[in-house]
Amino acid sequence: MKERKILMARNPKEKREYYYSVGGRVKFGESLTDAVYREVKEETGIDCEIDHMAAIHENFFTDDGGVPFHEISVFFALKPDEKFSSIKNGHLTDHGPDGEYLEWIDIDNCEEKTIYPEFFKTVDFSKEKEVKHFTTNDIPKNR
């Protein structure tokens, strides 16, 4: 985060526009923090420094094929760095022409944007140092 803005990614090939956090999956044998360093470097080209673990998100959902999932994500807040401030909206990640675009989203004025997970719209992780736990359940109750 910088000045109440958070760096988010979006996929230009998706039919609907939505934003999500910079990051990705942990590789087998890789620690959470090593995954953060690698993913941030891959997507921004910048070496980061972790400030603190910010949130754990449990997401219950059904994929497009009807398969139910319980996804557990861990989010980290990074220490402010001038290099991140230099990232311009529309910056393309290193995944070639099919990559993701990065954009600074103003969390005070983002009501009309679709952001996943939604808790990014309500929590300022640069100020909140306690690890937050969020649960999203989009699986119908009759399952």
C-alpha positions in Angstrom: 0.0 0.0 0.0 1.0 3.6 -0.6 -1.1 6.6 0.4 -4.3 4.6 0.7 -3.7 2.8 -2.6 -3.0 -0.8 -3.1 -1.2 -2.4 -6.0 -3.6 -4.9 -7.7 -3.4 -7.0 -10.9 -6.0 -7.7 -13.5 -6.1 -10.0 -16.5 -6.9 -8.2 -19.7 -8.2 -11.4 -21.4 -11.0 -12.0 -18.9 -14.5 -11.2 -20.1 -15.3 -9.2 -17.0 -12.9 -6.8 -15.4 -11.8 -7.6 -11.8 -8.7 -7.0 -9.7 -6.8 -9.3 -7.4 -3.7 -9.1 -5.3 -0.2 -9.5 -6.7 1.0 -13.0 -5.8 0.6 -16.6 -6.6 1.0 -20.2 -5.5 3.7 -21.6 -3.2 5.9 -24.2 -5.0 6.5 -27.5 -3.3 9.3 -27.2 -0.8 9.1 -23.4 -0.8 8.3 -21.4 2.3 5.5 -18.8 2.3 8.0 -15.9 2.6 10.2 -17.3 -0.2 7.0 -17.5 -2.4 6.2 -13.9 -1.6 9.7 -12.7 -2.6 9.6 -14.8 -5.9 6.1 -13.8 -6.9 6.5 -10.1 -6.2 9.8 -10.2 -8.2 8.1 -12.1 -11.1 5.1 -9.7 -11.3 6.7 -6.4 -10.6 10.4 -6.8 -11.3 11.2 -5.5 -7.8 12.8 -7.2 -4.8 10.5 -6.7 -1.8 10.9 -6.7 1.9 8.1 -8.2 4.0 6.6 -6.0 6.8 4.2 -8.5 8.4 1.7 -11.3 7.7 -1.5 -9.4 7.2 -4.4 -11.9 6.6 -5.5 -15.4 6.2 -8.5 -15.9 3.9 -10.6 -19.1 3.7 -12.5 -19.1 0.5 -15.2 -21.7 -0.1 -16.4 -21.8 -3.7 -17.5 -24.0 -6.6 -15.5 -23.8 -9.8 -17.0 -23.6 -13.3 -17.2 -27.4 -13.5 -19.2 -27.6 -10.3 -16.3 -28.9 -8.1 -16.3 -27.4 -4.6 -13.1 -26.0 -3.2 -11.7 -24.8 0.1 -8.9 -22.4 -0.8 -6.7 -21.0 2.0 -4.6 -17.9 1.1 -2.1 -16.0 3.2 -1.5 -12.3 2.5 1.6 -10.3 3.5 2.0 -6.5 3.8 5.3 -5.3 2.3 7.5 -2.5 3.6 7.1 0.7 1.6 9.7 1.1 -1.1 10.1 4.0 -3.6 10.6 1.4 -6.4 7.0 0.3 -6.0 5.8 3.9 -6.2 7.4 4.1 -9.6 5.1 1.4 -11.0 2.6 3.1 -13.4 -0.9 2.0 -13.9 -1.0 -0.5 -16.8 2.4 -1.9 -16.1 2.5 -5.4 -17.8 3.9 -8.2 -15.7 6.7 -10.4 -17.1 4.3 -13.0 -18.4 4.6 -11.8 -22.0 1.8 -10.3 -24.0 -0.7 -12.5 -22.2 0.4 -11.2 -18.8 -1.4 -9.2 -16.2 -1.7 -5.5 -15.8 -0.9 -3.8 -12.5 -2.9 -0.8 -11.2 -2.9 1.3 -8.1 -6.4 1.1 -6.6 -7.6 3.9 -4.3 -9.3 2.0 -1.5 -11.3 5.0 -0.5 -12.8 5.3 -4.0 -13.2 1.8 -5.3 -16.8 1.0 -4.7 -17.5 0.5 -8.4 -14.5 -1.8 -9.0 -14.7 -5.6 -8.5 -11.8 -6.6 -6.2 -11.0 -10.0 -4.9 -10.8 -10.7 -2.0 -13.3 -7.9 -1.0 -11.7 -7.3 2.4 -9.1 -5.1 0.6 -11.8 -2.5 0.3 -12.2 -2.2 4.1 -8.9 -2.9 5.8 -5.8 -0.7 5.7 -3.0 -3.2 6.2 -0.3 -0.5 6.4 -1.8 0.5 9.7 -3.3 -2.8 10.9 -0.6 -5.1 12.3 -2.7 -7.9 13.7 -3.3 -10.9 11.4 -6.9 -10.8 10.2 -8.9 -13.9 9.4 -11.6 -13.7 6.7 -14.0 -16.3 5.4 -15.9 -16.2 2.1 -18.5 -18.9 1.5 -20.0 -18.9 -2.0 -21.2 -22.6 -1.9 -25.0 -22.9 -1.8 -26.3 -24.0 1.7 -28.2 -27.0 0.2 -25.0 -28.8 -0.6 
